[in-house]
């Protein structure tokens, strides 16, 4: 567990980076993605809270490296609520979408999980004492989202796969991706929590990373 700022932590890396936010109230802990290692998540201990205090999970998109242990998590925590964008909901909730979930890349089978809420467009989720601004940023997948949390005077951006990759199997759209990255640049986030490249701060470094990915993928 690595503290990032105030009530936000980096849980670890298992397929992707997994992050957790303590809402500060009875709503407990909110995961941003789950990765591929349930034992890593079970090891959460922060501010007197632990695994059993996880009540919510926001999925940034449908790929298995971000969603693999959702179903197992739901069995261990029957009341947990999962959120994802409606355009990525089908491969999350239904079997047989190995191309969409990228399960074929890993040679494993994705186990579906039911969503508590399918997000439509941009959505603000108010959970406990924290607002989670879920921004629709299509490109990597049709239903990719970024999550913004403001705390301690800083704007924290959970932008998991801003680097790509892109594939027809994912229904990727590069024109959408470029518009989405332009939008994220305008946010001027102070901290970026990316899915595979780590944590970037301050604001200038966040902007630099997003611009690097945008430029790299302009000619793809």
Secondary structure, 3 states (H helix, E strand, C coil): CEEEECCEEEEEECCCEEEEEECCCCCCEEEECCCCCHHHHHCCEECCEEHHHEEEEECCCCCHHHHCCHHHHHHHCCCCEEEEEHHHHHHHHCCCCHHHHCHHHHCCCCCCCCCCEEECCCEEEEECCEEEEEEECCCCCCCCEEEEEEECCEEEEEECCCCCCCCHHHCCCHHHHHHHHHHHHHHCCCEEEECCCCEECCHHHHHHHHHHHHHHCCCC
